[in-house]
Amino acid sequence: QAAWQVLAKGGSALDAVEAGARWAEGDLCNSTVGRCGNPDRDGVLTLDASIMDGDGRCGSVAALQDIVHPVSVARRVMEKTPHVMLVGEGAQQFAVEQGFAKEKLLTPEAEKAWREWLKTAKYQPQINAERAKLPGNKENHDTLGMLALDASGKLAGACTTSGMAWKMHGRVGDSPIVGAGLYVDNEVGGATASGVGEEMIRNAASFLVVELMRQGRSPADACREAIDRVVRKRPQASKTLQVCFLALNKDGEVGAFALHKG
Ligand code: GLY
């Protein structure tokens, strides 16, 4: 809805996806995006995000601490620097220089969940639908990916996450990696991903979805083929991990596919 309000007023796809992602980072308050995300195995909340328009302009941040809106920092990287990606301390320094406020982000709920996890300290990502069946269990990964097509026919996408809960400190997933968690091309369409990021990185998966659409596949077929690629590469691992894609082509047709239900 936050994104749609921008599009409904004739705003750009880029402004729309930023607005939508910002809402998830600040207000949605789930355990996998932005302010309320779960921390890494050392109890540190680090955020990853990317933004891209259909002309190939893109920006991203990874392992960003104590800044609520990584997607907006990613946009500043795109618009104000000669670079595409800033990480860690450098990303935070840039954000502060750009006027973003630093604030301690770990919520009491996230800290409690981390302390509970420390009792076993076993890193074992679970498929969210399976995990949701267990009492008291929250999702441990569920990235927000968003694609938009505006009235002028331009595409844009954004992807934002706190990454896998209990990841190693310094681990970066697919969401800030252009081509893995997000890819957009005005000539074809866009794709974004959610799930265990390592699989998206191994397969340059969002780029793959867009290239499959370029070859004539529908968005849904392209997403399904990308899932098949993940499975073919790691058939055994694929039984216990979740990977999902969303795609939108330049004609406004949408599609999605997930490896597992939920
Ligand atoms: N898809 C989010 C991550 O793996 O970090």
Residues whose N, C-alpha, C, O or C-beta is under 5 A from the ligand:
A	BS01	LIG	T143 T161 G163 M164 G173 D174 S175 S194 G195 V196 G197 E198
